Structures are given as C-alpha cells and as structure tokens.
Amino acid sequence: MDTPTRAIALRPRSTAALALVSVAGLLAFLWPLFASAGSRLGQNADAPLVFALLLPLLLAVVLFEISEGGLDVKAVAMLGVLSAVGAALRPLGAGTAGLETVFFLLVLGGRVFGPAFGFVLGSTTLFASALVTGGVGPWLPYQMLGAAWVGLGAGLLPQVPRRWELVLLACYGALAGLLYGVALNFSFWPFASGLESDLSFVAGAPPWENLRRFGLFSLATSAPWDLGRAVTNVVLIALTGRAVLGTLRRASRRAAFDAEATFDAGDTVDAEATVDAEATSDTDGTVDAEATSDADGTVDAVATPSAVRRDDEPATRHTLHG
C-alpha cells in the first residue's frame, strides 16, 4: 500500500473555499429541481449563462486560495505537464461515441497527488483542451467544474492493498464518467427539449417529477455517450494504470512534495570563504592544516607535518656506506 502524496496542501481557508465552490456548483447544476413556476430562473432561458459567468469567478477564488502558500514550483510544473498531456489526449476521442481519453489521467493524477491537486488538474486540463480544440463557450465552466470534481474524488478514495487499487480506480472511473455526463445534462436540460414534452423541464413541478423527466431525457439523448465515457475510463485505467501510477509516484518521490526543508545556522557556507586552520600538537610536534571550503560547502583539508619530531619517538640514524 502506497502512502498518499499531497502535492498541494489544503489549509483551512482553501478547504472552506473548495467546499463553498462545490456547494455553489451543485446549485448551478441542480437549480431546475428547485425553481418555482413564477421565479425568474424558471422563466428565463439565460439562467445557464448567468451561472456560466459566475462559475469561473468562483473557480478563480478557490484556485487562488489553494495556491496561496500551498502550491510550490514543483507542483506547478507537475500541473503544467499533466494538463498539457490531457489537452493533447482529449481530441483523440472527444465527440466520438462518448469516447473520452482524458478522464483516466485525472483519476490517476488525483489518486497519486491528492484531492486538491486533482481538483486543480481537472479544471486546468479542461480549460487547456478547450483552447486547443476551440471548444470555448458557456458550457466550459460546467465542464471545468465537473472535471475538477472527478480529480477531487479520486484523491479522496480510500487506501487499499496494491492488488485491489486498479479495481477501485476502474470502478471509480466508470462511476465518474456516468456522473459527469449526468451533471452536464443538468446544465442545459431545461432549455434543450421542446415544450409540452414528457422529457421537458416543468418549472414549479415537484422535484421527483422533474427528476423523472430528466431521467427519461438522459436515457433518450446522452446515455450511449455516458456509457462510452465510462467504458473508456475502465479500459484505459486497466491498460495504463499500473505504468502511469508507477511513473507518477516515482516523480512524486523525486520531487519530495511532503518533505519539509529545515536549515541550521551553520549549514550555509560562503562559496568564496577560505578557512585557515592551524592545529598544534602537544610538546614539540606541530601540524599546519589549511582547510578550504568549496562552493557546495565541502571542506578540503591538507595537513603538512613539520620536521620536528616528538620527544617520545626514538632517534634513528641511517648510515649509508659506500
């Protein structure tokens, strides 16, 4: 069982910001269940656009709070690499029978580097891929938040023995793929179906009635794409999971995200400092030593014994006879 890494530390303020944004995001997705017949949300077709404008601001707030003191250079570099890889992978399958080739990376990245990293990775990856593919629109904030939740949930999964880890991640990938599609359906469902249809949203209807209508709408429209996303996640995690997890964990150990650097007062040595030391032995023997520090703080010592002998050494003469 591998000890989880927290590449981004969640402090109390960032945790509170993350929780508040998640609650606001749920309201942005689920508002049709609570809109009354006479409310502006129930009558205004621009409601998703209003939430689409609010969600980026909320995401910016939580990203700022997470980065405040909890996002170092190594985590930024890792985020950049994984976001770029995800942005490059997504066009390979997006829009083709629901094949999504990016979510497995969010699951594996969130698993290795923790929930805060997974949340940021999901939002930045979807944003970067939208810029690459030209998929920028009012749906993008919903996609970013949904993907952020996918990475967050992967980081919150419990620790299990190594032999069961891929099974856990594959099951989570399948569930996350389905729920992501359901969440995105909620963002446009009230205005996507025709009036007087059994699939249509009815403002002011009981929540269970609108849920029934929404279920029928999802089955009739997006179910094949959601199943395709779930199956893609399972297959990619099963095929690449062990190799990708191993690579990310080796990178995590090298980066030492969890290590705290400590410095003592005597650890710093001037790169140009030269220390001259003179050591004198007892009685008549003297030893002159010169120690020179290198740029890396290593001290090189050269000791030169003098010609004076110690009193306790016997005098020995060597005579050469020709």
Backbone as numpy.savetxt, mean C-alpha at the origin, in Angstrom:
# Nx Ny Nz CAx CAy CAz Cx Cy Cz
4.07 -18.77 8.85 3.22 -17.58 8.85 4.10 -16.34 8.85
3.88 -15.41 7.92 4.70 -14.22 7.80 4.14 -13.10 8.65
5.03 -12.37 9.32 4.62 -11.22 10.10 4.21 -10.10 9.17
3.02 -9.52 9.33 2.58 -8.48 8.41 3.44 -7.23 8.52
3.63 -6.57 7.39 4.39 -5.33 7.33 3.43 -4.16 7.24
3.77 -3.08 7.90 2.98 -1.86 7.80 3.83 -0.80 7.14
3.76 -0.75 5.80 4.58 0.20 5.06 4.14 1.63 5.33
2.87 1.83 5.66 2.34 3.15 6.02 1.71 3.02 7.40
2.21 3.79 8.33 1.69 3.74 9.69 0.36 4.48 9.78
-0.62 3.85 10.42 -1.91 4.49 10.65 -1.92 5.08 12.05
-1.91 6.41 12.11 -1.98 7.11 13.38 -3.44 7.43 13.71
-3.74 7.86 14.93 -5.15 8.08 15.29 -5.89 9.02 14.35
-5.25 10.13 13.95 -5.93 11.07 13.07 -6.18 10.47 11.69
-5.19 9.78 11.15 -5.37 9.17 9.83 -6.39 8.04 9.87
-6.42 7.30 10.98 -7.43 6.25 11.14 -8.83 6.85 11.17
-8.99 7.96 11.92 -10.29 8.62 11.97 -10.69 9.17 10.61
-9.73 9.75 9.87 -10.03 10.27 8.54 -10.43 9.15 7.60
-9.74 8.02 7.69 -10.07 6.87 6.85 -11.47 6.35 7.15
-11.83 6.28 8.42 -13.16 5.81 8.80 -14.25 6.78 8.32
-14.01 8.09 8.47 -15.01 9.07 8.05 -15.21 9.06 6.54
-14.11 8.95 5.79 -14.23 8.90 4.33 -14.95 7.63 3.90
-14.70 6.52 4.58 -15.40 5.28 4.23 -16.89 5.40 4.49
-17.26 6.04 5.60 -18.68 6.25 5.88 -19.31 7.17 4.83
-18.60 8.26 4.49 -19.11 9.16 3.46 -19.21 8.44 2.11
-18.25 7.56 1.83 -18.31 6.80 0.59 -19.50 5.87 0.54
-19.79 5.22 1.67 -20.97 4.36 1.71 -22.24 5.15 1.44
-22.32 6.36 1.99 -23.49 7.19 1.72 -23.57 7.58 0.25
-22.40 7.83 -0.35 -22.38 8.20 -1.77 -22.87 7.05 -2.64
-22.60 5.82 -2.23 -23.05 4.66 -3.00 -24.50 4.29 -2.68
-24.88 4.35 -1.41 -26.15 3.78 -0.96 -27.27 4.79 -0.81
-27.05 6.04 -1.23 -28.09 7.04 -1.01 -29.44 6.68 -1.63
-29.52 5.91 -2.74 -30.85 5.62 -3.29 -31.76 4.87 -2.32
-31.16 4.13 -1.39 -31.99 3.38 -0.44 -32.65 4.27 0.60
-32.15 5.48 0.75 -32.65 6.36 1.82 -33.25 7.65 1.29
-33.33 7.81 -0.03 -33.89 9.03 -0.59 -35.41 8.96 -0.54
-36.00 10.01 -0.03 -37.47 10.07 0.03 -38.02 10.59 -1.29
-39.32 10.45 -1.46 -39.94 10.81 -2.73 -39.82 12.30 -3.01
-39.88 13.13 -1.97 -39.85 14.57 -2.19 -38.47 15.19 -2.04
-37.45 14.39 -1.81 -36.12 14.95 -1.61 -35.48 15.34 -2.94
-34.49 16.24 -2.85 -33.79 16.67 -4.06 -32.97 15.52 -4.65
-32.47 14.63 -3.76 -31.72 13.49 -4.27 -32.60 12.57 -5.10
-33.85 12.42 -4.65 -34.74 11.53 -5.37 -35.22 12.09 -6.69
-35.16 13.43 -6.85 -35.68 14.03 -8.07 -34.59 14.58 -8.98
-33.37 14.74 -8.43 -32.30 15.39 -9.19 -31.41 14.33 -9.84
-31.32 14.35 -11.14 -30.50 13.37 -11.85 -29.02 13.68 -11.74
-28.68 14.84 -11.17 -27.27 15.20 -11.02 -26.68 14.75 -9.69
-27.43 13.98 -8.92 -26.93 13.56 -7.61 -25.61 12.80 -7.70
-25.45 11.85 -8.63 -24.14 11.19 -8.71 -23.00 12.16 -9.03
-23.30 13.22 -9.79 -22.26 14.20 -10.10 -21.85 14.97 -8.84
-22.81 15.24 -7.97 -22.49 15.93 -6.73 -21.55 15.09 -5.88
-21.86 13.82 -5.73 -20.98 12.93 -4.97 -19.65 12.73 -5.68
-19.67 12.73 -7.01 -18.41 12.59 -7.76 -17.49 13.77 -7.52
-18.04 14.93 -7.23 -17.22 16.10 -6.90 -16.75 16.06 -5.46
-17.55 15.50 -4.58 -17.20 15.47 -3.17 -16.17 14.38 -2.86
-16.28 13.23 -3.51 -15.40 12.11 -3.19 -13.92 12.42 -3.41
-13.51 13.10 -4.51 -12.09 13.42 -4.64 -11.56 14.29 -3.51
-12.39 15.22 -3.04 -11.97 16.06 -1.92 -11.78 15.23 -0.65
-12.70 14.30 -0.42 -12.59 13.44 0.75 -11.38 12.52 0.64
-11.14 11.99 -0.56 -9.96 11.14 -0.76 -8.68 11.94 -0.56
-8.68 13.19 -1.02 -7.49 14.03 -0.83 -7.22 14.26 0.65
-8.28 14.44 1.43 -8.12 14.65 2.88 -7.51 13.42 3.54
-8.03 12.23 3.23 -7.53 11.03 3.88 -6.11 10.71 3.40
-5.81 10.96 2.13 -4.45 10.73 1.65 -3.47 11.68 2.32
-3.89 12.91 2.55 -3.02 13.86 3.25 -2.78 13.42 4.68
-3.84 12.98 5.35 -3.69 12.55 6.74 -2.81 11.31 6.84
-2.96 10.38 5.89 -2.14 9.18 5.92 -0.68 9.52 5.66
-0.44 10.45 4.75 0.95 10.80 4.41 1.61 11.66 5.47
0.84 12.30 6.33 1.41 13.19 7.34 2.15 12.38 8.39
3.43 12.23 8.21 4.26 11.52 9.18 4.23 10.01 9.05
3.38 9.46 8.17 3.31 8.00 8.07 3.73 7.46 6.72
4.14 8.34 5.81 4.48 7.92 4.45 5.90 8.39 4.16
6.85 7.46 4.19 8.24 7.86 3.96 8.61 7.64 2.51
9.87 7.92 2.20 10.33 7.87 0.81 10.24 6.45 0.26
10.55 5.45 1.08 10.52 4.07 0.61 9.09 3.64 0.26
8.13 4.06 1.08 6.74 3.71 0.79 6.25 4.42 -0.46
6.67 5.68 -0.65 6.29 6.41 -1.87 6.85 5.71 -3.11
8.10 5.27 -3.02 8.71 4.56 -4.15 7.96 3.27 -4.46
7.62 2.51 -3.42 6.89 1.26 -3.64 5.51 1.53 -4.22
4.84 2.58 -3.73 3.54 2.95 -4.29 3.65 3.32 -5.76
4.69 4.07 -6.09 4.87 4.46 -7.48 5.07 3.28 -8.40
5.88 2.32 -7.96 6.15 1.15 -8.79 4.88 0.32 -8.99
4.19 0.00 -7.89 3.01 -0.85 -8.00 1.87 -0.14 -8.73
1.72 1.16 -8.54 0.68 1.90 -9.27 0.97 1.90 -10.76
2.24 2.07 -11.12 2.59 2.04 -12.54 2.35 0.66 -13.15
2.69 -0.39 -12.40 2.44 -1.75 -12.89 0.94 -1.99 -13.06
0.15 -1.56 -12.08 -1.29 -1.72 -12.18 -1.89 -0.94 -13.34
-1.39 0.29 -13.56 -1.88 1.09 -14.67 -1.55 0.45 -16.01
-0.41 -0.23 -16.07 -0.03 -0.92 -17.31 -0.83 -2.21 -17.51
-1.20 -2.87 -16.42 -1.92 -4.14 -16.53 -3.40 -3.96 -16.85
-3.99 -2.89 -16.37 -5.44 -2.76 -16.48 -5.95 -2.75 -17.92
-5.29 -2.06 -18.86 -5.81 -2.08 -20.23 -5.81 -3.47 -20.88
-5.09 -4.42 -20.29 -5.02 -5.75 -20.89 -6.34 -6.49 -20.78
-7.21 -6.09 -19.84 -8.43 -6.85 -19.69 -9.68 -6.03 -19.43
-9.53 -4.74 -19.14 -10.70 -3.94 -18.78 -11.67 -3.84 -19.94
-12.94 -4.08 -19.65 -13.97 -3.93 -20.67 -14.19 -5.16 -21.53
-13.45 -6.22 -21.30 -13.60 -7.44 -22.09 -14.21 -8.53 -21.22
-15.52 -8.66 -21.31 -16.25 -9.70 -20.55 -15.95 -9.65 -19.06
-15.67 -8.44 -18.55 -15.42 -8.29 -17.13 -14.04 -8.71 -16.68
-13.14 -9.01 -17.58 -11.79 -9.41 -17.18 -11.04 -8.20 -16.64
-10.67 -8.24 -15.38 -9.95 -7.15 -14.74 -8.61 -7.68 -14.27
-7.55 -7.17 -14.87 -6.21 -7.70 -14.59 -5.45 -6.85 -13.58
-6.14 -6.02 -12.82 -5.44 -5.14 -11.89 -5.77 -5.45 -10.44
-6.93 -6.01 -10.16 -7.37 -6.14 -8.77 -6.56 -7.17 -7.99
-6.03 -8.19 -8.66 -5.22 -9.16 -7.94 -3.99 -8.50 -7.35
-3.44 -7.48 -8.04 -2.27 -6.77 -7.53 -2.63 -5.94 -6.31
-3.81 -5.37 -6.29 -4.26 -4.61 -5.11 -4.40 -5.55 -3.91
-4.92 -6.74 -4.16 -5.10 -7.71 -3.06 -3.74 -8.13 -2.51
-2.80 -8.47 -3.38 -1.50 -8.93 -2.92 -0.70 -7.80 -2.28
-0.76 -6.60 -2.85 -0.06 -5.47 -2.26 -0.61 -5.09 -0.90
-1.94 -5.06 -0.76 -2.54 -4.77 0.54 -2.23 -5.83 1.56
-2.15 -7.10 1.12 -1.83 -8.19 2.03 -0.43 -8.04 2.61
0.53 -7.67 1.78 1.92 -7.61 2.23 2.20 -6.33 3.01
1.71 -5.19 2.52 2.13 -3.90 3.06 1.12 -3.25 4.00
-0.03 -3.88 4.22 -0.94 -3.38 5.23 -2.13 -2.62 4.68
-3.13 -2.36 5.53 -4.40 -1.75 5.06 -4.25 -0.33 4.55
-3.45 0.51 5.23 -3.30 1.89 4.76 -2.63 1.94 3.39
-1.60 1.12 3.21 -0.94 1.04 1.90 -1.91 0.54 0.85
-2.70 -0.48 1.18 -3.67 -1.01 0.23 -4.70 0.02 -0.17
-5.15 0.84 0.78 -6.13 1.89 0.48 -5.55 2.90 -0.50
-4.35 3.38 -0.22 -3.71 4.36 -1.10 -3.39 3.74 -2.45
-2.91 2.49 -2.45 -2.58 1.82 -3.70 -3.80 1.68 -4.60
-4.94 1.32 -4.04 -6.14 1.17 -4.85 -6.55 2.47 -5.51
-6.53 3.57 -4.77 -6.96 4.85 -5.33 -5.97 5.37 -6.36
-4.66 5.27 -6.08 -3.67 5.79 -7.02 -3.59 4.93 -8.29
-3.77 3.62 -8.15 -3.71 2.74 -9.32 -4.86 3.03 -10.28
-6.07 3.15 -9.75 -7.21 3.45 -10.63 -7.10 4.84 -11.24
-6.56 5.78 -10.49 -6.38 7.12 -11.05 -5.35 7.10 -12.17
-4.22 6.43 -11.94 -3.18 6.36 -12.97 -3.67 5.62 -14.21
-4.41 4.53 -14.02 -4.90 3.78 -15.18 -5.92 4.57 -15.96
-6.72 5.40 -15.26 -7.68 6.25 -15.96 -6.97 7.28 -16.83
-5.87 7.82 -16.35 -5.10 8.75 -17.15 -4.50 8.06 -18.37
-4.05 6.83 -18.20 -3.43 6.10 -19.30 -4.46 5.74 -20.37
-5.64 5.29 -19.94 -6.65 4.82 -20.88 -7.65 5.89 -21.30
-7.55 7.08 -20.71 -8.52 8.11 -21.04 -9.87 7.89 -20.41
-9.92 7.15 -19.32 -11.18 6.84 -18.68 -11.54 7.79 -17.55
-11.28 9.06 -17.74 -11.58 10.06 -16.71 -13.01 10.55 -16.91
-13.80 10.51 -15.84 -15.18 10.95 -15.92 -15.80 10.95 -14.54
-17.09 11.21 -14.43 -17.73 11.26 -13.11 -17.74 9.93 -12.38
-17.47 8.85 -13.12 -17.42 7.53 -12.48 -16.08 7.25 -11.80
-15.04 8.02 -12.15 -13.70 7.75 -11.64 -13.60 7.81 -10.12
-14.15 8.82 -9.43 -14.04 8.82 -7.96 -14.66 7.58 -7.32
-15.77 7.09 -7.89 -16.37 5.87 -7.36 -15.45 4.67 -7.58
-14.84 4.61 -8.74 -13.89 3.52 -9.00 -12.70 3.59 -8.06
-12.17 4.78 -7.84 -11.02 4.94 -6.95 -11.36 4.51 -5.54
-12.53 4.91 -5.04 -12.90 4.54 -3.68 -13.17 3.04 -3.57
-13.83 2.47 -4.59 -14.08 1.03 -4.56 -12.79 0.23 -4.57
-11.83 0.63 -5.41 -10.54 -0.06 -5.45 -9.76 0.15 -4.15
-9.89 1.34 -3.57 -9.22 1.60 -2.29 -9.75 0.66 -1.21
-11.05 0.41 -1.22 -11.62 -0.53 -0.25 -11.12 -1.95 -0.48
-10.91 -2.32 -1.74 -10.38 -3.65 -2.04 -9.00 -3.83 -1.41
-8.11 -2.84 -1.60 -6.78 -2.92 -1.00 -6.82 -2.85 0.52
-7.72 -2.03 1.05 -7.86 -1.92 2.51 -8.29 -3.25 3.12
-9.29 -3.88 2.52 -9.77 -5.16 3.05 -8.71 -6.24 3.00
-7.88 -6.24 1.94 -6.82 -7.24 1.86 -5.82 -7.07 2.99
-5.54 -5.83 3.37 -4.62 -5.59 4.48 -5.19 -5.96 5.83
-6.50 -6.05 5.94 -7.16 -6.38 7.21 -7.46 -7.87 7.36
-7.12 -8.67 6.36 -7.38 -10.10 6.45 -6.56 -10.72 7.57
-7.08 -11.75 8.24 -6.35 -12.37 9.35 -5.14 -13.16 8.85
-4.19 -13.38 9.74 -3.02 -14.20 9.42 -3.39 -15.68 9.50
-2.97 -16.42 8.51 -3.24 -17.85 8.44 -1.95 -18.57 8.10
-1.88 -19.88 8.32 -0.68 -20.62 7.89 -0.40 -20.44 6.41
0.86 -20.55 6.06 1.29 -20.28 4.69 0.54 -21.12 3.66
0.24 -22.37 3.98 -0.39 -23.24 2.98 -1.83 -22.82 2.68
-2.45 -22.04 3.59 -3.82 -21.61 3.37 -3.91 -20.16 2.88
-2.80 -19.50 2.76 -2.84 -18.07 2.45 -3.42 -17.80 1.06
-2.96 -18.54 0.06 -3.48 -18.30 -1.28 -4.97 -18.61 -1.38
-5.42 -19.62 -0.63 -6.85 -19.94 -0.63 -7.64 -18.76 -0.06
-7.15 -18.20 1.05 -7.81 -17.04 1.66 -7.84 -15.86 0.69
-6.71 -15.59 0.06 -6.63 -14.44 -0.84 -7.49 -14.65 -2.09
-7.53 -15.87 -2.60 -8.37 -16.15 -3.76 -9.85 -15.96 -3.44
-10.27 -16.46 -2.28 -11.67 -16.27 -1.86 -11.99 -14.79 -1.68
-11.05 -14.08 -1.06 -11.27 -12.64 -0.89 -11.30 -11.93 -2.25
-10.42 -12.32 -3.16 -10.42 -11.71 -4.48 -11.74 -11.91 -5.21
-12.32 -13.10 -5.08 -13.61 -13.36 -5.72 -14.71 -12.49 -5.11
-14.74 -12.44 -3.77 -15.76 -11.63 -3.11 -15.58 -10.15 -3.41
-14.32 -9.68 -3.39 -14.07 -8.27 -3.67 -14.45 -7.91 -5.10
-14.20 -8.82 -6.06 -14.59 -8.56 -7.43 -16.09 -8.40 -7.59
-16.86 -9.22 -6.90 -18.32 -9.11 -6.96 -18.82 -7.84 -6.29
-18.31 -7.56 -5.08 -18.78 -6.39 -4.35 -18.38 -5.09 -5.04
-17.23 -5.08 -5.69 -16.82 -3.89 -6.44 -17.83 -3.59 -7.55
-18.26 -4.61 -8.26 -19.25 -4.41 -9.30 -20.59 -3.94 -8.74
-20.98 -4.50 -7.60 -22.24 -4.08 -6.98 -22.17 -2.62 -6.56
-21.04 -2.21 -5.96 -20.89 -0.82 -5.54 -20.94 0.13 -6.72
-20.26 -0.22 -7.82 -20.29 0.66 -9.00 -21.67 0.73 -9.61
-22.46 -0.35 -9.53 -23.83 -0.30 -10.03 -24.67 0.70 -9.25
-24.46 0.73 -7.93 -25.23 1.65 -7.10 -24.97 3.10 -7.49
-23.76 3.38 -8.01 -23.42 4.77 -8.31 -24.22 5.35 -9.47
-24.74 4.50 -10.37 -25.47 5.04 -11.52 -26.85 4.40 -11.72
-27.18 3.40 -10.91 -28.43 2.67 -11.10 -29.68 3.56 -11.12
-29.83 4.53 -10.21 -31.08 5.30 -10.20 -31.41 5.99 -11.51
-30.40 6.24 -12.35 -30.66 6.99 -13.58 -30.27 6.21 -14.82
-30.02 4.90 -14.65 -29.61 4.09 -15.80 -30.77 3.35 -16.43
-31.79 3.03 -15.66 -32.91 2.24 -16.19 -34.09 3.15 -16.52
-34.96 2.70 -17.39 -36.09 3.50 -17.82 -37.16 3.62 -16.75
-38.01 4.58 -16.92 -39.10 4.80 -15.97 -40.13 3.67 -16.07
-40.85 3.46 -14.98 -41.92 2.46 -14.92 -41.43 1.07 -15.27
-40.19 0.77 -14.89 -39.65 -0.56 -15.12 -39.47 -1.24 -13.77
-39.55 -2.57 -13.79 -39.36 -3.31 -12.55 -37.90 -3.26 -12.08
-37.01 -2.75 -12.94 -35.61 -2.61 -12.57 -35.27 -1.19 -12.10
-36.25 -0.30 -12.16 -35.99 1.11 -11.92 -35.98 1.44 -10.44
-35.26 2.47 -10.13 -35.24 3.04 -8.78 -36.53 3.83 -8.55
-37.11 3.64 -7.38 -38.33 4.36 -7.01 -38.04 5.15 -5.75
-37.97 6.47 -5.89 -37.68 7.32 -4.75 -38.80 7.22 -3.72
-38.43 7.03 -2.48 -39.40 6.94 -1.40 -39.92 5.53 -1.15
-39.58 4.57 -1.99 -40.00 3.19 -1.75 -39.22 2.61 -0.58
-39.75 1.61 0.09 -39.01 0.99 1.20 -37.65 0.47 0.73
-36.64 0.52 1.60 -35.30 0.06 1.18 -35.29 -1.36 0.63
-36.08 -2.27 1.24 -36.07 -3.65 0.75 -36.63 -3.73 -0.67
-37.61 -2.84 -1.01 -38.17 -2.84 -2.36 -37.14 -2.36 -3.38
-36.42 -1.29 -3.03 -35.39 -0.81 -3.94 -34.23 -1.81 -4.04
-33.94 -2.51 -2.95 -32.91 -3.55 -3.02 -33.33 -4.66 -3.97
-34.61 -5.04 -3.94 -35.08 -6.07 -4.87 -34.93 -5.60 -6.30
-35.32 -4.37 -6.57 -35.19 -3.82 -7.91 -33.72 -3.74 -8.33
-32.88 -3.34 -7.38 -31.46 -3.25 -7.69 -30.87 -4.63 -7.98
-31.28 -5.64 -7.23 -30.80 -6.99 -7.47 -31.17 -7.47 -8.87
-32.39 -7.20 -9.28 -32.81 -7.58 -10.63 -32.01 -6.81 -11.68
-31.78 -5.53 -11.42 -31.00 -4.72 -12.35 -29.58 -5.27 -12.49
-28.95 -5.64 -11.38 -27.58 -6.15 -11.43 -27.52 -7.49 -12.15
-28.49 -8.37 -11.88 -28.50 -9.66 -12.56 -28.70 -9.51 -14.06
-29.52 -8.55 -14.44 -29.84 -8.40 -15.86 -28.76 -7.66 -16.64
-27.94 -6.89 -15.96 -26.99 -6.03 -16.68 -25.53 -6.41 -16.45
-25.09 -6.44 -15.19 -23.65 -6.53 -14.92 -23.19 -7.85 -14.33
-24.09 -8.79 -14.10 -23.69 -10.04 -13.47 -22.58 -10.76 -14.22
-22.62 -10.90 -15.56 -21.52 -11.58 -16.25 -20.18 -10.87 -16.07
-20.18 -9.54 -16.08 -18.93 -8.80 -15.90 -18.39 -8.96 -14.48
-19.29 -8.93 -13.50 -18.85 -9.10 -12.11 -18.29 -10.50 -11.89
-18.95 -11.51 -12.46 -18.42 -12.87 -12.34 -17.08 -13.01 -13.06
-16.95 -12.36 -14.21 -15.68 -12.39 -14.91 -14.56 -11.76 -14.09
-14.86 -10.67 -13.41 -13.86 -10.03 -12.55 -13.48 -10.96 -11.39
-14.47 -11.59 -10.78 -14.19 -12.49 -9.66 -13.34 -13.67 -10.11
-13.69 -14.28 -11.26 -12.93 -15.43 -11.75 -11.51 -15.02 -12.12
-11.36 -13.85 -12.73 -10.02 -13.36 -13.08 -9.16 -13.20 -11.84
-9.73 -12.64 -10.79 -8.98 -12.48 -9.55 -8.51 -13.82 -8.99
-9.40 -14.79 -8.99 -9.05 -16.10 -8.46 -7.94 -16.74 -9.27
-8.05 -16.68 -10.59 -7.05 -17.32 -11.45 -5.69 -16.64 -11.31
-5.66 -15.31 -11.34 -4.39 -14.60 -11.27 -3.73 -14.75 -9.90
-4.53 -14.76 -8.84 -3.95 -14.96 -7.51 -3.39 -16.37 -7.38
-4.12 -17.35 -7.91 -3.64 -18.73 -7.83 -2.36 -18.93 -8.64
-2.27 -18.30 -9.81 -1.12 -18.50 -10.68 0.11 -17.70 -10.25
-0.10 -16.48 -9.83 1.03 -15.58 -9.56 1.20 -15.24 -8.09
0.25 -15.67 -7.26 0.26 -15.22 -5.88 1.53 -15.53 -5.12
1.99 -16.77 -5.20 3.17 -17.15 -4.41 4.41 -16.38 -4.86
4.59 -16.24 -6.17 5.76 -15.53 -6.67 5.70 -14.04 -6.33
4.52 -13.43 -6.52 4.40 -12.00 -6.24 4.51 -11.72 -4.75
3.89 -12.55 -3.93 4.01 -12.37 -2.48 5.46 -12.48 -2.04
6.18 -13.47 -2.57 7.58 -13.62 -2.21 8.41 -12.42 -2.62
8.16 -11.89 -3.82 8.90 -10.72 -4.30 8.61 -9.50 -3.45
7.34 -9.27 -3.15 6.98 -8.10 -2.36 7.51 -8.21 -0.94
7.52 -9.41 -0.39 8.03 -9.56 0.98 9.54 -9.40 1.04
10.24 -9.85 0.01 11.69 -9.59 -0.03 11.96 -8.10 -0.14
11.18 -7.41 -0.96 11.34 -5.96 -1.06 11.02 -5.28 0.26
10.03 -5.81 0.97 9.68 -5.24 2.27 10.80 -5.42 3.29
11.41 -6.61 3.28 12.52 -6.83 4.22 13.70 -5.94 3.90
13.99 -5.74 2.63 15.10 -4.87 2.26 14.82 -3.42 2.63
13.58 -3.00 2.43 13.23 -1.63 2.77 13.12 -1.41 4.26
12.84 -2.47 5.04 12.75 -2.39 6.50 11.79 -1.29 6.92
10.53 -1.38 6.44 9.54 -0.36 6.77 9.28 -0.29 8.28
9.32 -1.46 8.95 8.99 -1.48 10.37 10.16 -1.10 11.27
11.36 -1.01 10.72 12.53 -0.73 11.55 12.56 0.75 11.92
12.95 1.02 13.15 13.09 2.37 13.62 14.57 2.67 13.80
15.01 3.70 13.10 16.42 4.07 13.17 16.70 4.85 14.44
17.76 4.46 15.16 18.19 5.15 16.37 19.64 5.55 16.21
19.99 6.72 16.72 21.33 7.25 16.58 21.83 7.67 17.96
23.07 7.28 18.25 23.72 7.71 19.47 24.59 8.92 19.18
24.96 9.59 20.24 25.75 10.80 20.08 27.11 10.51 19.48
27.64 9.33 19.75 28.98 9.02 19.27 29.01 8.29 17.95
27.84 8.17 17.28 27.82 7.41 16.04 28.29 8.21 14.83
28.28 9.55 14.96 28.61 10.38 13.82 30.07 10.78 13.88
30.78 10.49 12.80 32.19 10.83 12.71 32.39 11.70 11.50
33.05 12.83 11.68 33.29 13.72 10.56 34.12 12.99 9.51
33.70 13.14 8.23 34.39 12.42 7.17 35.83 12.86 7.00
36.16 14.10 7.42 37.52 14.60 7.23 38.31 14.63 8.54
37.72 14.06 9.57 38.38 14.14 10.86 39.51 13.13 10.93
40.64 13.57 11.48 41.78 12.70 11.68 42.12 12.69 13.15
42.17 11.51 13.70 42.41 11.37 15.12 43.82 10.86 15.31
44.61 11.62 16.04 45.96 11.20 16.36 45.97 10.71 17.80
46.37 9.50 17.95 46.38 8.91 19.29 47.78 8.45 19.62
48.20 8.72 20.83 49.51 8.29 21.27 49.35 7.40 22.49
49.79 6.18 22.36 49.69 5.23 23.46 51.07 4.94 23.98
51.26 5.04 25.29 52.57 4.83 25.92 52.49 3.63 26.83
53.36 2.68 26.58 53.38 1.49 27.43 54.14 1.81 28.71
54.00 0.89 29.67 54.64 1.12 30.96 56.16 1.01 30.85
56.81 1.51 31.81 58.27 1.48 31.96 58.94 2.14 30.76
59.79 1.38 30.04 60.62 2.00 29.00 60.05 1.83 27.60
59.02 1.00 27.42 58.52 0.73 26.07 57.46 1.74 25.66
57.54 2.27 24.50 56.54 3.19 24.00 56.04 2.71 22.65
54.79 2.97 22.42 54.18 2.62 21.15 53.46 3.85 20.64
53.80 4.28 19.45 53.14 5.43 18.84 52.07 4.90 17.89
50.83 5.35 18.05 49.71 4.87 17.23 49.02 6.05 16.58
48.71 5.93 15.32 47.96 6.94 14.61 46.68 6.30 14.08
45.56 6.92 14.40 44.27 6.39 13.96 43.61 7.41 13.05
43.21 6.96 11.90 42.58 7.85 10.92 41.19 7.30 10.60
40.20 8.16 10.75 38.83 7.71 10.45 38.56 7.87 8.98
37.84 6.89 8.40 37.42 6.97 7.02 36.08 7.67 6.92
35.61 7.81 5.69 34.33 8.50 5.48 33.16 7.73 6.06
33.30 6.43 6.18 32.20 5.63 6.70 32.29 5.41 8.19
33.18 6.14 8.85 33.26 6.02 10.29 34.18 4.92 10.75
34.92 4.23 9.84 35.82 3.16 10.23 37.16 3.75 10.63
37.70 3.29 11.71 38.95 3.83 12.22 40.06 2.85 11.89
41.07 3.34 11.15 42.22 2.54 10.80 43.38 2.94 11.70
43.96 2.00 12.36 45.03 2.28 13.33 46.32 1.64 12.85
47.40 2.41 12.94 48.72 1.92 12.58 49.63 2.14 13.77
50.14 1.07 14.32 50.99 1.15 15.51 52.43 0.92 15.10
53.32 1.81 15.59 54.75 1.71 15.28 55.51 1.52 16.57
56.08 0.36 16.82 56.83 0.16 18.06 58.17 0.90 17.98
58.59 1.41 19.13 59.88 2.12 19.16 61.02 1.13 19.35
62.22 1.65 19.26 63.40 0.79 19.36 63.79 0.50 20.79
63.09 1.11 21.75 63.45 0.90 23.16 62.86 -0.41 23.63
63.68 -1.23 24.26 63.19 -2.51 24.73 62.67 -2.39 26.13
61.88 -3.35 26.55 61.38 -3.41 27.93 62.45 -3.98 28.83
62.35 -3.60 30.11 63.35 -4.06 31.08 63.28 -5.55 31.31
62.08 -6.10 31.18 61.95 -7.52 31.50 62.33 -8.41 30.33
62.76 -7.80 29.18 63.19 -8.62 28.07 64.67 -8.91 28.20
65.11 -10.12 28.00 66.52 -10.44 28.10 67.26 -9.83 26.93
68.48 -9.35 27.28 69.34 -8.77 26.21 69.97 -9.91 25.44
69.79 -9.88 24.17 70.30 -10.93 23.30 71.18 -10.32 22.25
72.36 -10.83 22.14 73.26 -10.32 21.10 73.51 -11.43 20.10
73.54 -11.06 18.89 73.83 -11.98 17.80 75.11 -11.52 17.16
76.06 -12.41 17.15 77.37 -12.10 16.58 77.53 -12.85 15.27
77.89 -12.16 14.28 78.12 -12.77 12.98 79.60 -12.96 12.78
79.99 -14.15 12.55 81.41 -14.45 12.30 81.62 -14.66 10.82
82.58 -13.97 10.34 82.83 -14.12 8.93 83.74 -15.31 8.66
